């Protein structure tokens, strides 16, 4: 059931595009394409890019494949790696929750200075070997991914650059392969249910703890401490409310509201 957390008296962002959950969009374990996490668009590509703190152009290339103009055509290099859906309205939400989870993993690679093209062959082989739908949003990535990447790093079917791409993602710790710390920190932001991401802690803010899931605030990001919608706080700050006033009204830590105000350039003059 979709519900709005209102313990703080917060209300949903009235400017956000409405989310219409189709009657057949219910959680079905083992069938993620019919799960609300993968079948209902919640975010525009611009919003999703902002939540993950990546350029909009980079996020668009993950969703559509990297496109380049070769007149009179536009050529796409590589298949999309992030789930995108057709928006109900032009400019409306097109990224489901699961797509945001997939992109969170890719943003981890980017934060470490890795280009997708460097590791794309290894990731493609990893996804094939995992044999689950939407592998980058699955718990299987966290559990089995490092060992599979170690095998791929020794594969004779890839060239040395591709094998190195696989090895660059992991490290041997004791007698077990694990993701490198920078990647693992991002993966720890994901909570799972039925084998797939069910809750994300967004990396845009350093102090503010902002989360999103399909069961709270109609999928809109919220303050983890009490469910206050992020966009409500941003809207008030944009309208000129002070950090202290907003924090007091919604019972939020001042340092978290300050972080949002600073990160999104919303501090009152």
N, C-alpha and C positions, 0 to 999 in steps of 0.2 A: 504494500500500500504506500502511495506517495503522500507524505505529510509535511507540513511546515512547522519547524521548530519555532515556538513562540514564547518560551519561558522568559525571554528577556523583553517581551513586548515588541519585538522586531516584526516588521512586515516585509513581504517580498518586494523586490525592486519592480515598480510598476512600469518602468521603461524597458525591462528585459522582454525579449520575444517570448510569447507563451509557448509552453511545451505541451503538445498533444500526445498522450500515450495511447496508441492503438489498442483495441480490446484484446488482440492476440499477442501483444508485446508483454510477455510475462517471463519470469526467470525459469528456464528449463535447463537443469544441469546437463552438461554434455552436448548441448545444442546452442552455442552462444549466438548464432546468427538470429535466433528467435528470442533472445534475451534482451531486456530493455537496455542493458549495458552496451549492446552492439547494434540495436535496431532503432533506437530513438535518438535523433539529433538534438543535442543540448547546447552546443556552443558554436559560434561562428569561428572560422579559422583564425580571424584576428584575435578574438578573445582567447582561444586556446593557446596561440603563440604568446600572448601576454602573460597568461598564467604560468607558462613554462619558462618565461624570460628568454625566448628565442626570437629572432627576426621573423616577421610575417612571411618574407620571401622564402626563408628556410623551411618554415612549417608547410607552406604551400607546396614546396618541392617534395616533401615527405608524403603529402596526400595525393598529389597528382603525378609524381615523377618529375624529374628535372626537365624542363622544357626549354628549347632554344629555337630561335627563329632562323629558318633556312628558306627565304622567300622562294616560292609563294606559300610555303608550308611551315607549320610549327612541329618540330620533331621532339618526341619525348624520349629521354635517355633513362632507362630503368623503370621498372614497375613501381607503383605506389607501395609504400611500406606502412602507412597509417590509414586506418579505416575512415573513409568519408562517405557520407550519404547525400542524396539529392535533397536540397532544402525545399520545404513546402512553399516558401516565398523567396523571391529573388533577394539575396543578401541575408537570408535568415540562417538559423543554425544548421550546420551540416556535419558537425563532428560529434559522434556519440561518446559516451563515457569511456568505452573501451578504446576508442581511437586516442583519447587523451592519455590513457595509460600506456599505449604503445609509444606515443610520442615522448612520454616521460623517460622511457629507456633511451631513446635516441638523443634526448637532450642531455642525458648523462654522458654519452660519448662526446657530444659537442663540448661539454664543459671541460673535458680532458684534452681538447684540441684535436680530436679525431674527426676526420671527414668521413661521411657515410660511404663515399666511393672507396675509401681505403679498406673498409671492413665489409662492404656489401657482399662479395662472394662468400665470405665466411658466414655472414648472417643468413644468406639464402640457403646455404647448405645446412646450417643449424635449424632453420625453420622446417626444412624438409625432413630432417632426422627426428625432430620432436613429434611430428605426426599428430599435432593437435591444431584445431582452428585458432587463429589469432594468437600464435605462440608468444609474441612480444608482450601480450597482456596476461599471460598465463602464469600460474605459480610454478609450472614446470620449467620455465625459464630460470627461475631462481634456484630450483632444486637440481635439475639435470643439466642446465646450460653450460656451466664451467667444464664438466667432464666431457661433454660433447664437443665443446670448442677445443679442448686439448687433443681429442682424436682428430678433429678437422685440421689442427695445426700440424699434424703428422701425415695428412692425406696426400697420396700420390696423384690425386685427380685435380689438385689445385696448383697453381704456380707458387713460387716462393713468396711473392708479394702478398698473395691471398692467404697463404699459411701464416705469414707474419701478422696479418690483420687479425686472425683468430687468436694467436698467442698474445697479441697486445691487449686483449680484453681480460685476460686472466692472469693469475699468479699462483704458484704452488706454495701452500701454507701447511707446513708439516707434511703429511702424506695426502693432502686433499687439494684439488684445484678449486679456487674461488674467484669470483669477479674481483677486479682491482678495486681498491678502497673507494676511489672516486665514483665508480659505477655502483658499487654496493650501497653507498650512502643514498643514492637516488632510489634504488630498489627498496630500501628500508622505508621509503615514503609510501609504499603500496601495501594495503591490507587486502586479503583475499577471502573469497567465499565461493564454494562450489568450483574451486580450481582456477578462478579468474579474479582479476582486480575488482574490488568492491568499494574501496575507499582510497582516495589519494590525498596526500598532504603536499600542497603545491609549493614549488621551490622558489617562486618569485621573491618572497619576502624573507629577510634574515631573522627577524624577531617575531613578527606576527605569525601565529599558527593558523593557517588557512587550509581548510579541507573541502572536499567535494565527494558526494556519492549520489546515487540516483534516488535514494529514499528520503533525502532531507532538502528542504527549500527548493523542491522541484529541480534538483540538480545544480542549482546555482551555488557557487563557493560561499563558505560561511566561516566565521570564527569558531575554531574548534572548542573553545572554552564554554560557549553557551548557545551556539547556533545562530548568532546574529548574522544576517546576510552581508557579505562583503560589499555588495553594491549599494546597500542602504547606507552604510558608513561612508563610502566614497561619495555618494550623492550629497550627504549632509556636509562633508568637508568641502566639496566643490561649491556648495551654496554659501560657504563662508563660516560655518560653525567651527568653533575651536576644538582642538584635540581633547582638551580637558572636558568640555561640555559633552562631546560625543561619547567619550569613555565613561563618564558618569551616567549619562542617560541609558546606556546599554550594558552597564556593569562590565566593561571591558578593561583590561590592563592598559594603562596610559602608554606604556612603551610599545605595545602592539599597534595601537591606533596611530602613534607617532610614526612607526615604521611604514605603515600603509600611506600616511600622508606624505612622508618624505619620498618614498619609492615612486609614488604616482604623481608627484609634484602638486599636492593638494593642500599644502600648508597655507593657512590664512596669512595675508601680508601684515 
